[in-house]
């Protein structure tokens, strides 16, 4: 005798299994995101006047407007 599959019961079981997997995976994903170094998370706090672009120092200026211009033109092809 084969067991009768009840579709609503099967769907509830599947939804519960997916929810359980999500709860089990959440701490691992949160740990991976928060494992950045403090320098990578906030580079402007360590060196407030340095302008970085793709991990490379492109300039330094105390004026925030000038630093913004440096970032805007970092990949424009203009000569340094």
Secondary structure, DSSP 8 states (H G I E B T S, - for coil): ------HHHHHHHHHHHHHHHHHHHHHHHHHHHTTS-HHHH-HHHHSTTEEEETTEEEEE-S-HHHHHHHHHTTTS----
